[in-house]
Amino acid sequence: AAEEDRDYAKVFHAAASPAAFRSQGSGRLYVVKEEPGDPQKLKQLATASFFGSAELALLAVSAAPGELERGLEAEGRTREHAVLARALGAARVVVAVTKMDAAANPLSQARYQEAREAVVGVLRAVGFMEEVDVVPVSATGGDNLTELSSRMPWYTGRSLMEALDALPAPERPLAAPLRVTVQEAYHLDGVGAVAVGCVEQGTLRLGTQVQFAPGGAKGKVKTVDVEGSAVREAYPQDSVSFVVDGVGVEDLRRGMVASEAERSPAAEAESFLAHVAVLRGPGEVRAGFSPVLVVHSAQVPCCFQELVARLDRRNGETLEEKPAALRAGDVGLVRVRPEQPLCVDVHAECPRLGQFATPPEQKALALVGVVLEVQPRGAQPTAAAA
């Protein structure tokens, strides 16, 4: 129900910034990667570059007549969002049962229980096994958003903000090997080539000797700017522009990754083993399938060389070795070979460089995946630590 979703989006925007909001209880700053309302956003969610490094998922499920049921259909939005959140690495999820005042029986405990049981079942099916807060809310009345509502006395759990604040705070990977994804590069007279991107992990410091992959251009970091201000260091999630001595604009392009030249430098991938979830059809995935994949800031055609196994979505156990095909709803292990130079990392080591998806404009199969093992060009494979 696109029109109903857009109405909800207006309420959401009136309550909080579409980019970020701060909890009055914990003081945490929440950066919103996705908002309800625009049907195109569902497609954007299926791109690793958009989903980025989200650490938790807030799944909104409508209690309005017919909307709950449509979302729970085989290819409904609720199921698809749950698969996306799991496949792209969100560690925890909170559920908001929205439009409680629009149910056939407004503010009904029975409708809430129906939604709760169905959604928890979907989350369990895709692998979210920990306890999940499921909060009944009405945005128009502000019910259960920041404090419990007297209009739903039967609900005694946490408010939505309390549920978010109760999740463990993520640790920033400051000490991890440096990874900066390059989004663009340009020449500035009197300065030289400027690389623009995002620090995904590690710390970018003045004077650091960095190299770019693919390609191998090297140099010393001469300037670092974060949001227009010169700094000595930039940290994970910072959007940065930086200048590297000895590196020209012709050496840089979107999709490259900057790393420390002498400490676990990023490398071009010969191939990689991936855990892939097929979200929807038409068609099926077979050996030789060559989709364009969005991987951090890169878009590269890749060949699915081998279907290694079809897996149980709930526990990852092997259901079938070397399947002939993967279809909508399936997950599996796939050996992937980039058909153009591409830099990836094992997802457990650097989530942003270890997740991918088909682009939203692609009309064929929609899929997402995470990298489990990398075969660098000219080197032995690397895998996640056990």
Helices and strands as residue ranges (DSSP letters): H 2-15, E 20-22, E 29-31, H 39-45, H 48-51, E 56-62, H 67-71, H 77-87, E 92-98, G 100-102, H 109-126, E 134-136, H 160-166, E 179-188, E 192-201, E 204-205, E 209-213, E 218-226, E 229-230, E 233-234, E 239-244, G 249-251, E 257-260, E 269-280, E 292-295, E 298-311, E 318-321, E 331-338, G 351-354, E 355-357, E 366-376, E 382-383
